[in-house]
Amino acid sequence: MMSSFDLSSYLSSKREQINETLSSIFSNTSTKLVKAMKYSLMGGGKRIRPILCIAAAETVGGQSQDVIRAACALEMIHTYSLIHDDLPAMDNDKLRRGQPTCHVAFDEATAILAGDALLTLAFEILSSMTFIQEDQLLNWMNVIHTISSAAGYRGMIEGQMQDMAGEARLLCLEDLENMHALKTGALIEASVTVGAILGKGSVDQIQRLKIYANHIGLAFQVTDDLLDVEGDPYVMGKDVGSDHSRSKSTFPALIGIEKSKQFAKKLVKNALKALDSFDNKAHPLRAIAYYVVERKK
């Protein structure tokens, strides 16, 4: 039964596995650049994207060890995007996860290079032949293509560009949804898709998991918008109200707080429906869908 699934223990065990793998990648290197990379990468993130990658693999019968390297690469790409988003030229945020942002803790040039290096390292890991079995070569090529598309100018980066262009002007709801489908949703969808591919899911299974990911990706952003209004800065580890101060279009600004909460719940319901054909191996994904809208940070 779903009620017996312990999400807290699941998230904790997967975070530990992810953090151990991330730490091992850097070995004993300790240049200023690596320190900046590790400062942001190991700064206490939720690890939602790599955990979704692992959970998707398990849902179709795979194992976490099948996808752990890809999962870590996804977290590196996510972290690089946060470093760059926080820069003065973009969001100019001073706090991230309760700590000074990378450009504040180090300097702006180092932060830019740390983000560049994490992005590059992610693809070094994804293409490393040491960890790829010969019969999985085509799957790994598909994985690299999927992640490249999601992280690039047709995905996350275009979403960030639209986000900046949307400051100081009111977007319509459709444009807001499309922007976040790129900025936040693309890498979340890629995380789930990659897990399903490397877990050797069927075409139908991968398609159903993409539908799940599309809905929770948008639900994640709606919840982020709500937390920027109602969240506790001490719990979140960053200032709230920054969206309003930059005149950004958000779901609460467009449709109100209560309707935003209802919208997030509807998205979760749709995500869960996409998992109807899966057995109890999909319980982690089901629980994460609820967690996405119930989280406090």
Secondary structure as GFF3:
##gff-version 3
##sequence-region A 1 297
A	DSSP	three_ten_helix	2	4	.	.	.	ID=ss1
A	DSSP	alpha_helix	7	26	.	.	.	ID=ss2
A	DSSP	alpha_helix	32	41	.	.	.	ID=ss3
A	DSSP	alpha_helix	48	59	.	.	.	ID=ss4
A	DSSP	alpha_helix	64	85	.	.	.	ID=ss5
A	DSSP	beta_strand	95	96	.	.	.	ID=ss6
A	DSSP	beta_strand	99	100	.	.	.	ID=ss7
A	DSSP	alpha_helix	102	105	.	.	.	ID=ss8
A	DSSP	alpha_helix	108	126	.	.	.	ID=ss9
A	DSSP	three_ten_helix	129	131	.	.	.	ID=ss10
A	DSSP	three_ten_helix	134	136	.	.	.	ID=ss11
A	DSSP	alpha_helix	137	151	.	.	.	ID=ss12
A	DSSP	alpha_helix	156	165	.	.	.	ID=ss13
A	DSSP	alpha_helix	173	180	.	.	.	ID=ss14
A	DSSP	pi_helix	181	185	.	.	.	ID=ss15
A	DSSP	alpha_helix	186	198	.	.	.	ID=ss16
A	DSSP	alpha_helix	203	230	.	.	.	ID=ss17
A	DSSP	alpha_helix	233	236	.	.	.	ID=ss18
A	DSSP	alpha_helix	242	245	.	.	.	ID=ss19
A	DSSP	alpha_helix	251	255	.	.	.	ID=ss20
A	DSSP	alpha_helix	257	273	.	.	.	ID=ss21
A	DSSP	three_ten_helix	280	282	.	.	.	ID=ss22
A	DSSP	alpha_helix	283	294	.	.	.	ID=ss23
###
